[in-house]
Amino acid sequence: MGSMAFRMLAWSEPGDPRVENEDFVATSADVAVVLDGVTPLDRDDTGCQHGVAWYARTLGTYLLQLAGDRRDSLADCLATAIRRVRDDHAGTCDLDHFDSPAATVSAVRVRDGRLEYLVLSDASVVLDLESDGTKPDIRWITDHRASEVGRRLRAAGIPPTGHAVRTHRNRAGGYWVAAERPEAAYQALGGSVPVAEVRRAVIASDGATRLIDVFGLFDWTDALDLIEHEGVDAYVARTRAVEKEDAARPSASRVNRGKTHDDTTLVFLTRWT
Ligand SMILES: [Zn+2]
């Protein structure tokens, strides 16, 4: 077993405190996972009696456990975790339903002196790497294939409704999330960097990257500085304030076209020095 390479600080909160948080976060000494249960188009029509929060929690728990064994690659661990959840509810639920429960996944693991990462769908892993000092070396790993499906539909004159986009889920040429097909795990973006080169890192659900990718108010260096120096709570509070301000504008001038507030989950890692 290696020694702990990073401090980890996890934060998760629902977009609306009256609604169950469908994100899931878990950490162990050398692993962190963040899952974001995909909001169904119709909660009463998913083919599943368990729900999205259950899906994210169950998949995330398996993934944490399998990754902690350190034998298999993160992609293999995710494939096995997807298979296990599928087997857990294949007998009771219709997993062929086009909108059966699904989740985006981001994960990191320290193994053999390297920080391994995996991102499936629009979750993020952000690495702040040692640089020569002239400018920061930030690597932002996220998968835009779902929004590309929307763009392609629009270009073809098809309204990119939730339903139209979702029929491209987990299909070649479409986009990939964790759902009923284990092979989705091998569509994840993955890689590794030496632990010694990582100054800080964030793994996050898409609700925790809005200041950067929806509102464009921050770059990742500013965001990481805010998290490190003022706290994860200050970073999330800032997200909520900006969302609220945007929602108060007339709809034509709003930046955010999605939910006003989304479930917001991140793990912040800093290397022990
Ligand atoms: Zn189910």
Boltz pocket constraint, residues with backbone or C-beta under 6 A from the ligand:
constraints:
  - pocket:
      binder: B
      contacts: [[A, 47], [A, 48], [A, 49], [A, 50], [A, 51], [A, 89], [A, 92], [A, 93]]
      max_distance: 6.0
